[in-house]
């Protein structure tokens, strides 16, 4: 596999490597070695730990199921770990700022894990969350309103040449004479996605389509009504109305899963914040120390500002 460019500062490179070595991650996976050079090794557990720290939950399984992605992550971690070992051998961890950076990185990993575990143990039952979801639905019905919708089919003839328009006009004439619109779309439309469904675009609200198309389709009133030929940036369209739906409120069952995700997220965030507030109870900020620190940085800040002018 080709090793792509890794973007990180020198400090980050070895600090993260040292941290990974110093903070073991407990996981069910076997510590199978994925990359090594005889002295430095990266295991499957290392890769899983890196993915857990860096990637959103919803994409982790995909990342770990890709050989190319796993291989690249393992190689990146190998470089970081090897550089980290070299930095430790050179005594860089004795530098006060570097030592502090290591502690900050360690604190972040451990505190993030503690907060995530608190979120996972928020204690709310499924029944309680369902009740809360229903309460949100009942309290804010306007949130779930859906404007007027139409369901339509269309035939797209790409291009804006006279020949393209003539082709669209010919198909419109056939449809007006009673030809099967779905078949015409399937055989002639340049929009291959909808053509496979007989030109069916499903239901959509006003404003979802490009303005010219939107105006034409919402002007149709009855099932089977046909538009004139409509020109848009995509070419020429012939549109047939299938159905109109009046404005409505989405039923609870349709939005239940969405609301449950919202409730779970809120519950998890509440659990995290409760833990944060608890540790902040006796926290005191030393204003004099803060002022003195900021004053010491002023000359460097002024010099940096001058160089940017």
Residue pairs with C-beta under 8 A, 6 or more apart in sequence:
1 68
1 71
1 72
1 75
3 72
3 75
3 76
3 79
4 72
6 76
6 79
6 80
8 16
8 80
10 83
11 98
11 101
13 79
13 80
13 83
13 84
13 87
14 80
14 83
14 84
14 85
14 86
14 87
14 88
14 92
15 84
15 98
15 101
15 102
15 105
16 80
16 84
16 105
17 77
17 80
17 81
17 82
17 83
17 84
17 85
17 87
18 84
18 87
18 88
18 93
18 102
19 102
19 105
19 106
19 109
20 46
20 49
20 50
20 77
20 80
20 81
20 84
21 81
21 84
22 106
23 106
23 109
23 110
25 45
25 46
25 48
25 49
25 52
27 45
27 48
27 49
29 44
29 45
29 48
30 44
30 45
31 43
31 44
31 45
32 43
32 44
33 41
33 42
33 43
34 42
34 43
34 44
34 46
34 47
34 70
34 71
34 74
35 41
35 42
35 71
35 74
35 75
35 77
35 78
36 42
36 78
37 78
37 82
40 78
40 81
40 82
40 85
41 78
42 74
42 75
42 77
42 78
42 81
46 74
46 77
47 64
47 70
47 73
47 74
47 77
48 64
50 73
50 77
51 60
51 63
51 64
51 73
52 60
53 109
53 112
55 63
63 69
63 70
63 73
64 70
87 93
92 98
93 99
93 102
114 275
115 272
115 275
115 276
118 271
118 272
118 274
118 275
119 267
119 268
119 269
119 271
119 272
120 268
121 271
122 267
122 268
122 270
122 271
123 271
124 132
124 263
124 264
124 267
129 260
129 263
129 264
129 267
130 256
130 260
132 263
133 256
133 259
133 260
133 262
133 263
134 252
134 259
136 259
136 262
136 263
137 144
137 252
137 255
137 259
141 249
144 249
144 250
144 255
145 247
145 248
145 249
145 250
146 205
146 247
146 248
146 249
146 250
147 205
147 206
147 247
148 205
148 206
148 218
148 244
148 245
148 246
148 247
149 203
149 204
149 205
149 244
149 245
150 203
150 204
150 217
150 218
150 220
150 241
150 242
150 243
150 244
150 245
151 200
151 201
151 202
151 203
151 204
151 241
151 242
151 243
151 244
151 245
152 201
152 217
152 220
152 239
152 240
152 241
152 242
153 181
153 182
153 185
153 194
153 198
153 199
153 200
153 201
153 239
153 240
153 242
154 185
154 189
154 191
154 194
154 199
154 201
154 213
154 237
154 238
154 239
154 240
155 168
155 171
155 181
155 184
155 185
155 188
155 189
155 199
155 237
155 238
156 189
156 190
156 191
156 234
156 235
156 236
156 237
157 164
157 165
157 167
157 168
157 171
157 188
157 189
157 190
157 235
157 236
157 237
158 164
158 190
158 234
158 235
159 235
159 236
160 231
160 235
160 236
164 235
164 236
165 229
165 231
165 236
167 188
167 236
168 229
168 235
168 236
168 237
168 238
169 229
171 184
171 188
171 238
172 226
172 228
172 229
172 238
174 184
175 181
175 184
175 226
175 238
175 240
176 226
181 198
181 199
181 226
181 240
182 198
182 199
182 200
183 198
184 199
185 194
185 195
185 198
185 199
186 195
186 196
186 198
186 199
188 195
189 195
189 199
190 234
190 235
191 199
191 234
194 200
194 201
199 240
200 242
203 243
203 245
206 214
206 218
207 214
208 214
209 217
210 232
210 233
210 234
212 230
212 231
212 232
213 230
213 232
213 237
213 239
216 227
216 228
216 230
216 237
216 239
217 227
217 239
217 241
219 227
220 226
220 227
220 239
220 241
221 241
221 244
222 241
223 241
223 242
223 243
224 240
224 241
225 240
225 241
226 238
226 239
226 240
226 241
227 237
227 238
227 239
227 240
229 236
229 237
229 238
230 236
230 237
230 238
230 239
231 237
